[in-house]
Amino acid sequence: MKNPVSIMPAAEAEIKRLFSIKGLAPTVGLRIAVRGAGCSGTTFVIGFDEPQPDDHTFNEHGFNIFIQKKHFLYLTGVSVDFLETNEKSGFVFS
């Protein structure tokens, strides 16, 4: 199965940087999920987590990506980037 989410180069670099400075256990990976999918809109969530039984796991860019099966529909075709400006920095979903 193919990962439904594209990780852009700037996001990949920031994720790897965060992995290296946080000293996370080898079982920890990047979780990509959605919250509030419905009439009020979709909020994308990204963070570090342990694998869960209902996850699909993808090893890309040198780290694991965990996505729950129920989130595939909402994440298909989404890309994750990292933007940094003078005012703010963070992950951006499009």
N, C-alpha and C positions, 0 to 999 in steps of 0.2 A: 504494500500500500504506500502511496506517495504522500508526503507531508503536504497538507493543504495550505500551509503558510510559507511565504518567502521571507527569508531573513536577509535584509540588505547589508552591504559591506560595513557601513558605519555602525549598525546595530550589532553585527557580529563582533566587531572590534570592542564595543562597549561591554557586551555580554562576557566576552573572554576576559576583559580587564576586571570586571566585577567578580567573576569566578576566582581569579588569581588573588585578589586582595581580601576576599571573604574567607578563604581557607575552608571551603565546604567539603563535606564528605564525598567520596567518589560516587555514591549512589544518588546524589542530588543532581537534578537537571533543571531545565528551564520549563516552567509551566506556562502555557498560553491558553486562555479561557475567555469566556464571555459571561457577563452578568446582565440581567435585566432585558434579555432578548424578548421583545414584545412591542406593545403599542408605545411604550415610553422610550423606545430606542435600545440600542445595544451599546454596552460598555465593554471594551476589551481590557483584559487583565493579563499582566505579565509578572512573573516572579520566580523565585527558586523554590523547589519542592521535591519531595520524595515521590517515587512512582506509586500510583494507586492501581487496584485491580482492574478498573474499567478504562484504563489509559491505553492509547496507542503510543508507542515510543518510537521516536525517530532519532537516529544518531547522525547529525549533520554538523559540519563546521567544527568537529572535535568535541561536541557536547551533546547530551541527550535533550530532546524536546518531548515533553509530555502533553498530550491533548486527550481530554475525555471524549469518548465516542459520541456522546450527545452534543458536543460542541462543533463537530465537523461541518455541519450544514452552515453554521454562522461564520466559520473561519475559512472556508474554501475560497481561495483567490485573494486572501488578505496578505498584505506585506507589512513587515515590521521594519521601521527605520529608526535611527537615533539622530536627533537634531540638537544642536547646541548654538545658542545665540548669547548676546550680552545679558539678556534679561532672564533666560531660562534654558534648561536642557531637559531632555527626556525622550522616551520612546514614543514613536508616532505610528499609528496604524492607518493604513489606507487600503 
